[in-house]
């Protein structure tokens, strides 16, 4: 009986959830009896509305958050000057302590059913960052679509940022713990990037790459 009442409570409040102040309050009420951390991701499926934890910080004027998105506690979505849109498609999960930030014309898009695990940084300045559908991104990964100038006669912090191009992650890719992806890189569909790798060049579809810089060691389905 108590379980049924709890489900009714959750569904009722999630029917009002969303990015507005009242929507955030509704999500908080929906989670009153839910377990902590990612165990409450089922709340995003109680209605078409996204679940946005009360401790998440949304400081962004161009958000497109779609159906059944789960945004966990301490996530930050931030728009700096001239930052572009952040799009989170259906069933995206953004877990604790992730930071998604846009500035200077950069935008972020994340495809359906993609997971960003804790402490990932997605920093889209100058270039866009596009992450496909069904992508698994392990904790501590970082995406930077820009870099600083390196003129020896000027402090690094005073040099303008530049980009070699945006970042594109294909559908079904898997990035291991602590992978860093730099500007101008495309990671193909179904590719696997080993933990701790630094990706500075393109990785083709269905290949396995590791190292700093990341190099292809085999193809999926092929013995290493």
C-alpha positions in Angstrom: 0.0 0.0 0.0 2.8 2.4 0.9 4.6 1.6 -2.3 1.5 2.4 -4.3 1.0 5.7 -2.5 4.6 6.7 -3.1 4.3 6.0 -6.8 1.1 8.1 -7.0 2.9 10.9 -5.2 5.9 10.7 -7.5 3.8 10.7 -10.7 1.6 13.5 -9.5 4.5 15.9 -8.8 6.5 14.8 -11.8 3.6 15.9 -14.0 4.5 19.4 -13.0 8.3 19.1 -13.2 10.4 21.2 -15.6 13.0 24.0 -15.8 10.9 26.7 -14.2 11.0 27.6 -10.5 7.7 25.8 -9.9 8.9 22.8 -12.0 12.1 22.5 -9.9 10.0 22.6 -6.7 7.7 19.9 -8.1 10.7 17.7 -8.9 12.0 18.2 -5.3 8.7 17.1 -3.9 8.6 14.1 -6.2 11.9 12.9 -4.9 11.0 13.3 -1.2 10.8 9.5 -0.7 13.1 8.4 -3.5 16.5 6.8 -2.9 19.6 9.0 -3.4 21.9 9.6 -6.3 21.4 7.8 -9.6 18.9 5.3 -8.0 16.3 8.0 -8.4 16.7 8.2 -12.2 13.4 6.3 -12.5 11.6 9.5 -11.6 12.4 10.8 -15.1 10.1 8.1 -16.4 7.1 9.0 -14.3 6.0 11.5 -16.9 7.3 13.1 -20.1 8.9 15.9 -18.1 12.6 16.0 -17.2 13.7 15.3 -13.6 16.1 18.1 -12.5 17.5 17.7 -9.0 17.0 20.7 -6.7 20.7 20.9 -6.2 21.4 21.3 -10.0 22.4 24.7 -11.2 20.9 25.9 -14.5 22.3 29.3 -15.4 21.6 29.2 -19.1 19.2 31.1 -21.3 19.0 28.7 -24.2 18.2 25.3 -22.9 16.3 22.6 -24.9 15.7 19.7 -22.4 13.4 17.1 -23.9 11.4 14.1 -22.6 12.4 12.0 -19.6 15.9 13.6 -19.1 17.5 13.0 -15.7 19.8 15.8 -14.3 21.3 14.8 -11.0 22.4 16.8 -8.0 25.3 19.3 -8.3 25.2 19.3 -12.1 26.0 22.8 -13.6 24.7 24.0 -17.0 26.2 27.4 -17.6 26.1 30.0 -20.4 29.0 32.4 -20.7 29.0 35.4 -23.0 27.6 34.5 -26.5 27.1 30.9 -25.5 25.0 28.8 -27.8 22.2 26.3 -27.1 22.4 23.2 -24.9 20.2 20.4 -26.2 19.6 17.3 -24.1 17.5 14.8 -26.1 15.1 12.2 -24.8 16.3 9.9 -22.0 19.7 11.6 -21.5 21.2 11.1 -18.1 23.6 13.7 -16.7 25.0 12.5 -13.3 26.5 14.3 -10.3 29.1 17.1 -10.6 29.0 17.2 -14.4 29.5 20.7 -16.0 28.1 21.7 -19.4 29.2 25.1 -20.5 28.8 27.2 -23.6 30.5 30.5 -24.7 31.7 32.5 -27.6 29.3 30.8 -30.1 29.8 27.2 -29.0 26.8 24.9 -28.5 26.3 21.5 -27.0 23.9 18.7 -28.2 23.5 15.3 -26.6 21.6 12.5 -28.4 18.9 10.2 -27.1 19.7 7.7 -24.3 23.3 8.9 -23.7 24.8 8.8 -20.3 27.3 11.3 -18.9 28.6 9.8 -15.7 29.9 11.9 -12.7 32.4 14.7 -13.0 32.4 15.0 -16.8 33.2 18.5 -18.3 31.7 19.5 -21.6 33.2 22.9 -22.5 32.0 24.3 -25.8 33.7 27.6 -26.7 34.2 28.7 -30.3 33.4 25.2 -31.6 30.3 23.1 -31.1 30.2 19.7 -29.2 27.9 17.1 -30.6 27.5 13.8 -28.8 25.4 11.2 -30.5 22.8 8.7 -29.4 23.4 5.7 -27.0 26.9 7.0 -26.1 28.4 5.8 -22.8 30.7 8.4 -21.2 32.5 7.2 -18.1 33.3 9.4 -15.1 35.9 12.2 -15.3 35.8 12.6 -19.1 36.5 16.1 -20.6 35.6 17.7 -23.9 37.2 21.0 -24.9 36.3 22.5 -28.3 38.9 25.2 -27.9 42.5 26.0 -26.9 44.6 29.0 -25.8 47.1 30.7 -27.9 50.8 30.0 -27.1 52.6 33.3 -28.0 55.7 33.3 -25.8 55.6 37.1 -25.3 52.1 37.1 -23.6 50.7 35.4 -20.6 48.6 32.4 -21.5 45.5 33.7 -19.6 45.6 36.9 -21.7 45.7 35.2 -25.1 42.5 34.7 -27.0 41.1 31.2 -27.4 41.0 29.5 -30.8 39.6 26.3 -32.2 40.5 23.7 -34.8 36.9 22.9 -35.0 34.1 21.3 -33.1 33.9 17.8 -31.4 31.7 15.1 -32.8 31.0 11.8 -31.0 29.2 9.2 -33.1 26.3 7.0 -32.0 27.0 4.1 -29.7 30.6 5.2 -28.8 32.1 4.3 -25.4 34.6 6.5 -23.7 36.4 5.0 -20.6 37.3 6.7 -17.4 39.1 10.1 -17.7 39.2 10.4 -21.5 40.1 13.9 -22.8 38.8 14.9 -26.2 40.3 18.0 -27.8 39.1 20.4 -30.5 38.6 19.4 -34.1 38.2 15.7 -33.2 35.6 13.2 -34.5 35.1 9.9 -32.8 33.2 7.5 -35.0 30.1 5.5 -34.3 30.7 2.4 -32.1 34.3 3.4 -31.3 35.8 2.6 -27.9 38.3 4.9 -26.3 40.4 3.4 -23.4 40.5 4.9 -20.0 42.9 7.8 -19.6 43.4 8.4 -23.3 43.8 11.9 -24.8 42.2 12.1 -28.2 43.8 14.6 -30.5 42.9 13.2 -33.9 39.9 11.4 -35.6 39.0 7.9 -34.6 37.1 5.8 -37.2 33.9 3.9 -36.6 34.1 0.6 -34.6 37.8 1.0 -33.7 39.4 0.7 -30.3 41.9 3.4 -29.4 44.1 4.0 -26.3 47.0 6.2 -25.2 48.2 9.7 -25.2 47.8 10.6 -28.0 45.1 7.9 -28.6 46.1 5.4 -31.3 44.1 2.6 -32.9 45.0 -0.8 -31.5 42.3 -2.9 -33.1 38.8 -3.1 -34.5 35.7 -4.3 -32.7 35.3 -8.0 -33.3 38.9 -8.4 -34.1 41.5 -10.1 -31.8 44.0 -7.6 -30.4 
